[in-house]
Amino acid sequence: QPRLVDSGGGLVQPGGSLRLSCAAPEFPFNGFSFGWFRRRPGHEREVVAGIKRGGKDTYYPATVNGRFTISQVDDRHMLYLQMNDLKEEDTATYYCAACRTYLWCRNPNDVGYWGPGTQVTVSS
């Protein structure tokens, strides 16, 4: 079973930035699409960024559009999520995810592999 290992979470003040990383050494990047999801307290798991298979197109919901950026480096088998202008409502556990069957990885039901999660807390 290939594994994803996400990291980079922490405590940050409102308006601050964090970069999350996800190592995916066992995944052939041309055979998967990837995404970042989060679970906020009292909420269902939701997508915050997706990158289409091939790595050329990206997707963001309105809640984070303009503040979050997803990227991947194929030859290093790494996925990143740059988060800027963080808000208290961004506090959540963040998960990287891989989808085998779909061109996009935007729906939790499509995810085949999850990272263990990394906690992001935005607080003054």
DSSP file with accessible surface (Angstrom, degrees, kcal/mol):
  #  RESIDUE AA STRUCTURE BP1 BP2  ACC     N-H-->O    O-->H-N    N-H-->O    O-->H-N    TCO  KAPPA ALPHA  PHI   PSI    X-CA   Y-CA   Z-CA
    1    1 A Q              0   0  182      0, 0.0    25,-0.0     0, 0.0     2,-0.0   0.000 360.0 360.0 360.0 113.8    0.0    0.0    0.0
    2    2 A P        -     0   0   32      0, 0.0     2,-0.3     0, 0.0    22,-0.0  -0.369 360.0-142.7 -66.9 149.9    1.7    3.2   -1.1
    3    3 A R        -     0   0  166    110,-0.1    23,-0.5     2,-0.0     2,-0.4  -0.859  11.9-150.6-119.1 150.1    1.7    6.0    1.5
    4    4 A L        -     0   0    7    110,-0.5     2,-0.5    -2,-0.3    20,-0.2  -0.940  11.7-163.3-110.0 140.1    1.4    9.7    1.6
    5    5 A V  E     -A   23   0A  63     18,-2.0    18,-2.7    -2,-0.4     2,-0.3  -0.933   7.9-170.0-128.3 107.0    3.2   11.7    4.3
    6    6 A D  E     +A   22   0A  10     -2,-0.5     2,-0.3    16,-0.2    16,-0.2  -0.688  14.9 154.0 -97.9 152.3    2.0   15.2    4.9
    7    7 A S  E     +A   21   0A  60     14,-2.6    14,-2.6    -2,-0.3   111,-0.1  -0.942  29.2  87.3-159.2 173.8    3.8   17.7    7.1
    8    8 A G        +     0   0   36     -2,-0.3    11,-0.3     1,-0.3    -1,-0.1   0.379  54.3 135.9 107.2  -2.0    4.3   21.4    7.7
    9    9 A G        +     0   0   27     12,-0.1     2,-0.3    85,-0.1   111,-0.3  -0.130  19.6 126.5 -70.7 172.6    1.4   22.3   10.0
   10   10 A G  E     -d  120   0B  30    109,-0.7   111,-2.8   108,-0.1     2,-0.5  -0.986  58.4 -51.2 167.7-167.8    1.7   24.5   13.0
   11   11 A L  E     +d  121   0B 131     -2,-0.3     2,-0.3   109,-0.2   111,-0.2  -0.855  54.0 167.9-100.4 130.5    0.5   27.6   14.9
   12   12 A V  E     -d  122   0B  21    109,-2.6   111,-2.2    -2,-0.5     3,-0.1  -0.985  32.9-114.1-142.1 150.4    0.4   30.8   12.9
   13   13 A Q    >   -     0   0  133     -2,-0.3     3,-2.3   109,-0.2    73,-0.2  -0.466  50.3 -81.1 -80.0 155.6   -1.2   34.2   13.5
   14   14 A P  T 3  S+     0   0   59      0, 0.0    73,-0.2     0, 0.0    -1,-0.1  -0.288 121.4  28.2 -54.4 137.5   -4.0   35.5   11.4
   15   15 A G  T 3  S+     0   0   45     71,-3.4    70,-0.6     1,-0.3    72,-0.1   0.275  99.9 118.7  89.8  -9.6   -2.5   37.0    8.2
   16   16 A G    <   -     0   0   21     -3,-2.3    70,-2.5    70,-0.3     2,-0.3  -0.114  55.6-125.2 -82.6-177.3    0.4   34.6    8.3
   17   17 A S        +     0   0   60     67,-0.2     2,-0.3    68,-0.2    67,-0.2  -0.924  20.2 179.9-131.5 153.3    1.6   31.9    5.9
   18   18 A L  E     - B   0  83A  34     65,-2.2    65,-3.2    -2,-0.3     2,-0.5  -0.980  16.6-146.4-144.8 152.0    2.4   28.2    6.0
   19   19 A R  E     - B   0  82A 130     -2,-0.3     2,-0.3   -11,-0.3    63,-0.2  -0.980  14.0-157.4-121.7 121.0    3.6   25.7    3.4
   20   20 A L  E     - B   0  81A   0     61,-2.9    61,-2.3    -2,-0.5     2,-0.3  -0.708   8.3-159.0 -92.1 145.2    2.4   22.2    3.7
   21   21 A S  E     -AB   7  80A  22    -14,-2.6   -14,-2.6    -2,-0.3     2,-0.4  -0.922   8.0-165.7-123.1 151.8    4.3   19.4    2.1
   22   22 A a  E     -AB   6  79A   0     57,-2.4    57,-2.4    -2,-0.3     2,-0.5  -0.963   9.9-151.6-139.3 118.3    3.3   15.9    1.1
   23   23 A A  E     +AB   5  78A  33    -18,-2.7   -18,-2.0    -2,-0.4    55,-0.2  -0.789  19.4 170.1 -89.9 130.0    5.8   13.2    0.2
   24   24 A A    >   +     0   0    1     53,-3.0     3,-1.6    -2,-0.5   -20,-0.1  -0.467  10.5 156.6-134.8  59.7    4.5   10.6   -2.2
   25   25 A P  T 3  S+     0   0   87      0, 0.0    -1,-0.1     0, 0.0   -21,-0.1   0.721  73.5  50.7 -65.5 -22.0    7.6    8.5   -3.2
   26   26 A E  T 3  S+     0   0  112    -23,-0.5   -22,-0.1    51,-0.1    51,-0.0   0.373  91.0  94.4 -97.0   4.3    5.7    5.4   -4.2
   27   27 A F    <   -     0   0    1     -3,-1.6     2,-0.8   -24,-0.1    -3,-0.1  -0.854  69.9-138.6-101.4 126.2    3.2    7.2   -6.5
   28   28 A P    >   -     0   0   69      0, 0.0     3,-2.3     0, 0.0     4,-0.3  -0.723  19.1-151.0 -76.2 111.6    3.7    7.5  -10.3
   29   29 A F  G >  S+     0   0    8     -2,-0.8     3,-1.0     1,-0.3    25,-0.5   0.779  90.1  61.1 -63.4 -25.6    2.6   11.1  -10.7
   30   30 A N  G 3  S+     0   0  132      1,-0.2    -1,-0.3    23,-0.1     3,-0.0   0.585 104.8  50.8 -77.8  -2.8    1.4   10.6  -14.3
   31   31 A G  G <  S+     0   0   24     -3,-2.3     2,-0.3    23,-0.0    -1,-0.2   0.395 109.1  51.7-110.3   2.7   -1.1    8.0  -13.0
   32   32 A F    <   -     0   0    5     -3,-1.0    22,-0.5    -4,-0.3     2,-0.3  -0.943  61.5-143.4-136.8 154.8   -2.7   10.0  -10.2
   33   33 A S  E     -E   99   0B   0     66,-2.5    66,-3.1    -2,-0.3     2,-0.3  -0.859  27.3-151.6-109.1 156.4   -4.4   13.3   -9.5
   34   34 A F  E     +EF  98  51B   1     17,-1.3    17,-2.7    -2,-0.3    71,-0.5  -0.873  16.8 171.0-130.9 158.3   -3.8   14.9   -6.1
   35   35 A G  E     -EF  97  50B   0     62,-2.1    62,-2.4    -2,-0.3     2,-0.4  -0.969  27.3-125.1-156.4 167.1   -5.5   17.3   -3.8
   36   36 A W  E     +EF  96  49B   0     13,-2.8    12,-3.1    -2,-0.3    13,-1.7  -0.990  29.4 179.1-117.8 135.1   -5.5   18.8   -0.3
   37   37 A F  E     -EF  95  47B   0     58,-2.9    58,-3.0    -2,-0.4     2,-0.3  -0.824   8.3-158.7-125.5 166.1   -8.5   18.5    2.0
   38   38 A R  E     -EF  94  46B   3      8,-2.6     8,-2.8    -2,-0.3     2,-0.5  -0.986  11.4-149.5-143.9 156.9   -9.2   19.7    5.5
   39   39 A R  E     -E   93   0B 102     54,-2.3    54,-2.0    -2,-0.3     6,-0.2  -0.969  17.7-164.9-126.9 112.4  -11.5   18.9    8.3
   40   40 A R    >   -     0   0   47     -2,-0.5     3,-2.4     4,-0.5    52,-0.2  -0.637  41.6 -80.2 -89.6 153.7  -12.5   21.8   10.5
   41   41 A P  T 3  S+     0   0  104      0, 0.0    -1,-0.1     0, 0.0     3,-0.1  -0.293 118.5   8.2 -54.2 127.3  -14.0   21.2   13.9
   42   42 A G  T 3  S+     0   0   90      1,-0.2     2,-0.3    -3,-0.1    -3,-0.0   0.553 113.8  99.8  79.2   7.6  -17.7   20.4   13.5
   43   43 A H  S <  S-     0   0   97     -3,-2.4    -1,-0.2     3,-0.0     2,-0.1  -0.858  73.8-108.7-123.5 161.2  -17.5   20.2    9.7
   44   44 A E        -     0   0  164     -2,-0.3    -4,-0.5     1,-0.1     2,-0.2  -0.401  53.0 -82.9 -76.1 160.9  -17.2   17.5    7.1
   45   45 A R        -     0   0   53     -6,-0.2     2,-0.3    -2,-0.1    -6,-0.2  -0.464  57.7-173.3 -65.4 136.4  -13.9   17.0    5.2
   46   46 A E  E     -F   38   0B  47     -8,-2.8    -8,-2.6    -2,-0.2     2,-0.2  -0.962  25.6-109.0-136.6 150.8  -13.7   19.4    2.4
   47   47 A V  E     +F   37   0B  20     -2,-0.3   -10,-0.3    59,-0.3     3,-0.1  -0.522  28.1 174.1 -77.4 141.1  -11.4   20.1   -0.6
   48   48 A V  E    S+     0   0B   0    -12,-3.1     2,-0.3     1,-0.4   -11,-0.2   0.500  70.2   4.3-117.3 -17.1   -9.2   23.2   -0.4
   49   49 A A  E     -F   36   0B   0    -13,-1.7   -13,-2.8    56,-0.2    -1,-0.4  -0.921  58.0-171.9-165.5 143.7   -7.1   22.5   -3.6
   50   50 A G  E     -FG  35  59B   0      9,-2.2     9,-2.4    -2,-0.3     2,-0.4  -0.984   8.3-157.6-137.4 148.8   -6.9   20.1   -6.4
   51   51 A I  E     -FG  34  58B   4    -17,-2.7   -17,-1.3    -2,-0.3     7,-0.2  -0.996  25.7-122.4-128.2 126.7   -4.4   19.6   -9.2
   52   52 A K    >   -     0   0   63      5,-2.8     3,-3.2    -2,-0.4     4,-0.2  -0.313  41.6 -84.6 -67.8 148.9   -5.4   17.8  -12.4
   53   53 A R  T 3  S+     0   0   76     50,-2.6     3,-0.2     1,-0.3   -20,-0.2  -0.316 123.2  37.6 -52.8 130.8   -3.6   14.7  -13.5
   54   54 A G  T 3  S-     0   0   36    -25,-0.5    -1,-0.3   -22,-0.5    -2,-0.1   0.075 112.6-110.4 104.0 -20.5   -0.6   16.0  -15.4
   55   55 A G  S <  S+     0   0   23     -3,-3.2    17,-0.2     2,-0.2    -2,-0.1   0.590  89.1 107.5  79.5  13.4   -0.1   18.9  -13.0
   56   56 A K        +     0   0  174     -3,-0.2     2,-0.4    -4,-0.2    -3,-0.1   0.773  69.5  49.9 -97.5 -30.0   -1.2   21.7  -15.4
   57   57 A D        -     0   0   84     -5,-0.2    -5,-2.8    -4,-0.1     2,-0.3  -0.890  64.0-165.0-115.6 146.6   -4.6   22.8  -14.1
   58   58 A T  E     -G   51   0B  66     -2,-0.4     2,-0.4    -7,-0.2    -7,-0.2  -0.866   5.0-155.5-128.7 160.5   -5.6   23.6  -10.5
   59   59 A Y  E     +G   50   0B  79     -9,-2.4    -9,-2.2    -2,-0.3    11,-0.1  -0.996  11.3 175.5-137.0 140.0   -8.9   24.1   -8.6
   60   60 A Y        -     0   0   41     -2,-0.4   -11,-0.1   -11,-0.2   -12,-0.1  -0.995  27.9-124.6-141.0 138.3   -9.8   26.0   -5.5
   61   61 A P    >>  -     0   0   22      0, 0.0     4,-1.7     0, 0.0     3,-1.6  -0.362  37.5-103.4 -72.6 164.5  -13.1   26.6   -3.8
   62   62 A A  T 34 S+     0   0   98      1,-0.3     0, 0.0     2,-0.2     0, 0.0   0.794 115.2  69.8 -60.7 -29.1  -14.1   30.2   -3.2
   63   63 A T  T 34 S+     0   0   75      1,-0.2    -1,-0.3     3,-0.0   -15,-0.1   0.764 118.5  16.9 -64.0 -24.2  -13.2   30.0    0.5
   64   64 A V  T X> S+     0   0    0     -3,-1.6     3,-2.6   -16,-0.1     4,-1.8   0.465  88.0 130.7-126.3  -6.3   -9.5   29.8   -0.3
   65   65 A N  T 3< S+     0   0  105     -4,-1.7     4,-0.1     1,-0.3   -16,-0.0  -0.276  80.3  18.4 -56.4 130.3   -9.2   31.0   -3.9
   66   66 A G  T 34 S+     0   0   76      2,-0.5    -1,-0.3     1,-0.0     3,-0.1   0.228 124.1  59.9  92.2 -13.4   -6.5   33.6   -4.1
   67   67 A R  T <4 S+     0   0   26     -3,-2.6    17,-2.3     1,-0.2     2,-0.3   0.688  96.9  55.2-114.4 -31.7   -4.9   32.6   -0.8
   68   68 A F  E  <  -C   83   0A   3     -4,-1.8    -2,-0.5    15,-0.2     2,-0.4  -0.831  58.8-169.3-108.5 146.5   -3.9   29.0   -1.3
   69   69 A T  E     -C   82   0A  71     13,-2.4    13,-3.1    -2,-0.3     2,-0.3  -0.985   5.8-158.2-137.5 124.9   -1.7   27.5   -4.1
   70   70 A I  E     +C   81   0A   6     -2,-0.4     2,-0.3    11,-0.2    11,-0.2  -0.768  20.2 164.9 -98.7 143.8   -1.2   23.8   -4.9
   71   71 A S  E     -C   80   0A  50      9,-1.9     9,-3.0    -2,-0.3     2,-0.3  -0.981  19.0-155.1-151.2 160.5    1.8   22.6   -6.7
   72   72 A Q  E     -C   79   0A  26     -2,-0.3     2,-0.5     7,-0.2     7,-0.2  -0.988   9.9-153.3-138.6 149.4    3.6   19.4   -7.4
   73   73 A V  E >>> -C   78   0A  50      5,-2.6     5,-1.8    -2,-0.3     3,-0.9  -0.936  14.3-166.0-121.1 102.6    7.1   18.4   -8.3
   74   74 A D  G >45S+     0   0   71     -2,-0.5     3,-1.1     1,-0.3   -45,-0.2   0.894  82.8  50.7 -62.5 -44.1    6.9   15.2  -10.3
   75   75 A D  G 345S+     0   0  138      1,-0.3    -1,-0.3     2,-0.1    -2,-0.0   0.674 116.8  42.4 -75.3 -11.2   10.6   14.1  -10.2
   76   76 A R  G <45S-     0   0  164     -3,-0.9    -1,-0.3     2,-0.1   -52,-0.2   0.414 104.5-129.9-104.4  -3.2   10.7   14.6   -6.4
   77   77 A H  T <<5 +     0   0   58     -3,-1.1   -53,-3.0    -4,-0.6     2,-0.4   0.915  60.0 141.4  54.1  48.4    7.3   13.0   -5.8
   78   78 A M  E   < -BC  23  73A  31     -5,-1.8    -5,-2.6   -55,-0.2     2,-0.4  -0.951  38.3-164.8-125.9 143.8    6.3   16.0   -3.8
   79   79 A L  E     -BC  22  72A   1    -57,-2.4   -57,-2.4    -2,-0.4     2,-0.3  -0.956  14.4-167.8-122.0 141.7    3.0   17.9   -3.4
   80   80 A Y  E     -BC  21  71A  12     -9,-3.0    -9,-1.9    -2,-0.4     2,-0.4  -0.937  17.6-162.0-130.9 154.8    2.8   21.3   -1.8
   81   81 A L  E     -BC  20  70A   0    -61,-2.3   -61,-2.9    -2,-0.3     2,-0.6  -0.924  10.9-161.7-134.8 108.1    0.1   23.7   -0.5
   82   82 A Q  E     -BC  19  69A  63    -13,-3.1   -13,-2.4    -2,-0.4     2,-0.5  -0.820  10.6-167.5 -88.2 124.2    1.2   27.3    0.0
   83   83 A M  E     +BC  18  68A   0    -65,-3.2   -65,-2.2    -2,-0.6     2,-0.3  -0.965   8.8 176.8-119.7 118.8   -1.3   29.0    2.3
   84   84 A N        +     0   0   62    -17,-2.3   -67,-0.2    -2,-0.5   -68,-0.2  -0.784  59.5  21.2-116.5 162.6   -1.2   32.8    2.6
   85   85 A D  S    S-     0   0   79    -70,-0.6    -1,-0.2    -2,-0.3   -68,-0.2   0.917  83.9-159.6  48.5  50.9   -3.3   35.3    4.5
   86   86 A L        -     0   0    1    -70,-2.5   -71,-3.4    -3,-0.2     2,-0.3  -0.310   6.5-156.8 -66.6 145.4   -4.5   32.6    6.9
   87   87 A K    >   -     0   0   70    -73,-0.2     3,-2.4   -72,-0.1     4,-0.3  -0.814  31.1-108.9-118.8 160.5   -7.7   33.2    8.8
   88   88 A E  G >  S+     0   0  105     -2,-0.3     3,-1.9     1,-0.3    34,-0.4   0.858 117.9  62.5 -59.2 -32.3   -8.9   31.7   12.1
   89   89 A E  G 3  S+     0   0  111      1,-0.3    -1,-0.3   -49,-0.0    -3,-0.0   0.554  89.0  70.2 -73.0  -5.2  -11.5   29.8   10.1
   90   90 A D  G <   +     0   0    1     -3,-2.4    -1,-0.3    32,-0.1     2,-0.2   0.508  68.8 122.1 -83.9  -5.6   -8.7   28.0    8.3
   91   91 A T    <   +     0   0   33     -3,-1.9     2,-0.3    -4,-0.3    30,-0.2  -0.420  41.9 109.2 -59.7 123.6   -7.9   26.1   11.5
   92   92 A A  E    S- H   0 120B   1     28,-2.1    28,-2.9    -2,-0.2     2,-0.5  -0.971  74.7 -82.5-175.7 170.5   -8.2   22.5   10.7
   93   93 A T  E     -EH  39 119B  35    -54,-2.0   -54,-2.3    -2,-0.3     2,-0.4  -0.886  48.1-149.3 -92.0 127.5   -6.4   19.2   10.1
   94   94 A Y  E     -EH  38 118B   0     24,-3.0    24,-2.3    -2,-0.5     2,-0.4  -0.841  13.3-169.5-105.4 138.6   -5.1   19.2    6.5
   95   95 A Y  E     -E   37   0B  34    -58,-3.0   -58,-2.9    -2,-0.4     2,-0.3  -0.981  16.3-141.8-128.2 133.2   -4.7   16.0    4.5
   96   96 A a  E     -E   36   0B   0     -2,-0.4    19,-2.6   -60,-0.2     2,-0.3  -0.659  28.5-167.8 -85.9 155.3   -3.0   15.4    1.2
   97   97 A A  E     -EI  35 114B   0    -62,-2.4   -62,-2.1    -2,-0.3     2,-0.4  -0.986  16.9-151.9-146.6 149.7   -4.9   12.9   -1.0
   98   98 A A  E     -EI  34 113B   0     15,-2.2    14,-2.3    -2,-0.3    15,-1.8  -0.987   6.3-163.7-126.9 136.9   -4.3   10.9   -4.2
   99   99 A b  E     -E   33   0B   0    -66,-3.1   -66,-2.5    -2,-0.4    12,-0.1  -0.983   5.4-175.4-121.0 126.6   -7.0    9.7   -6.6
  100  100 A R  S    S+     0   0  136     -2,-0.5    -1,-0.1    10,-0.3    11,-0.1   0.886  79.2  40.9 -86.6 -42.5   -6.2    7.0   -9.1
  101  101 A T  S    S+     0   0  111      9,-0.3     2,-0.3   -68,-0.0    -1,-0.1   0.696 104.4  67.5 -86.2 -19.4   -9.3    6.8  -11.3
  102  102 A Y  S    S-     0   0  102      8,-0.2   -69,-0.2     1,-0.1    -3,-0.1  -0.739  70.3-135.2-112.9 151.4  -10.2   10.4  -11.8
  103  103 A L  S    S+     0   0   98     -2,-0.3   -50,-2.6   -51,-0.1     2,-0.3   0.799  97.6  39.8 -69.6 -28.2   -8.6   13.3  -13.6
  104  104 A W        -     0   0   51    -52,-0.2     2,-0.5   -71,-0.1     3,-0.2  -0.898  66.9-150.4-119.4 154.6   -9.3   15.5  -10.5
  105  105 A b        +     0   0    0    -71,-0.5   -56,-0.2    -2,-0.3   -69,-0.1  -0.758  58.1 116.2-120.9  79.6   -9.1   14.8   -6.8
  106  106 A R        +     0   0  100     -2,-0.5   -59,-0.3     1,-0.1    -1,-0.1   0.476  55.8  70.6-125.3 -11.5  -11.7   17.1   -5.5
  107  107 A N    >>  -     0   0   67     -3,-0.2     3,-2.2     1,-0.1     4,-0.5  -0.959  70.0-142.0-114.7 126.0  -14.3   14.8   -3.9
  108  108 A P  G >4 S+     0   0   43      0, 0.0     3,-1.1     0, 0.0    -1,-0.1   0.825 102.5  61.8 -55.8 -28.9  -13.5   12.9   -0.7
  109  109 A N  G 34 S+     0   0  144      1,-0.2     0, 0.0    -3,-0.1     0, 0.0   0.684 101.0  53.5 -70.4 -17.3  -15.4    9.9   -2.1
  110  110 A D  G <4 S+     0   0   42     -3,-2.2    -9,-0.3   -11,-0.0   -10,-0.3   0.529  83.0 112.1 -90.7  -9.1  -13.0    9.7   -5.0
  111  111 A V    <<  +     0   0   20     -3,-1.1   -12,-0.2    -4,-0.5     3,-0.1  -0.512  37.7 177.9 -75.1 130.3   -9.9    9.6   -2.8
  112  112 A G  S    S+     0   0   44    -14,-2.3     2,-0.4    -2,-0.3   -13,-0.2   0.712  70.3  31.2 -97.7 -25.9   -8.0    6.3   -2.8
  113  113 A Y  E     -I   98   0B  33    -15,-1.8   -15,-2.2  -110,-0.0     2,-0.4  -0.999  64.4-167.9-139.7 135.7   -5.1    7.3   -0.5
  114  114 A W  E     -I   97   0B  84     -2,-0.4  -110,-0.5   -17,-0.2   -17,-0.2  -0.923  19.2-130.1-120.3 144.3   -4.9    9.8    2.4
  115  115 A G        -     0   0    5    -19,-2.6  -110,-0.2    -2,-0.4     3,-0.1  -0.404  36.8-105.8 -76.6 168.6   -2.0   11.2    4.3
  116  116 A P        -     0   0   98      0, 0.0    -1,-0.1     0, 0.0  -111,-0.1   0.696  62.7-112.7 -72.2 -18.2   -2.2   11.0    8.1
  117  117 A G        -     0   0   21    -21,-0.1     2,-0.4     1,-0.0   -22,-0.2   0.070  19.4-130.2 101.3 148.3   -3.0   14.8    8.4
  118  118 A T  E     - H   0  94B  21    -24,-2.3   -24,-3.0  -111,-0.1     2,-0.4  -0.999  23.9-122.0-137.5 134.1   -1.2   17.8    9.8
  119  119 A Q  E     - H   0  93B  86     -2,-0.4  -109,-0.7   -26,-0.2     2,-0.5  -0.616  22.3-170.7 -84.3 131.8   -2.7   20.3   12.1
  120  120 A V  E     -dH  10  92B   0    -28,-2.9   -28,-2.1    -2,-0.4     2,-0.5  -0.988   4.1-174.7-118.5 124.2   -2.9   24.0   11.2
  121  121 A T  E     -d   11   0B  49   -111,-2.8  -109,-2.6    -2,-0.5     2,-0.6  -0.986   7.1-166.8-123.1 122.4   -4.0   26.4   13.9
  122  122 A V  E     +d   12   0B   4     -2,-0.5     2,-0.3   -34,-0.4  -109,-0.2  -0.941  32.6 134.4-110.5 112.8   -4.6   30.0   13.1
  123  123 A S              0   0   57   -111,-2.2    -2,-0.1    -2,-0.6   -36,-0.0  -0.990 360.0 360.0-158.7 146.0   -4.8   32.1   16.3
  124  124 A S              0   0  117     -2,-0.3  -111,-0.1  -111,-0.2    -1,-0.1   0.456 360.0 360.0 -92.5 360.0   -3.6   35.3   17.8
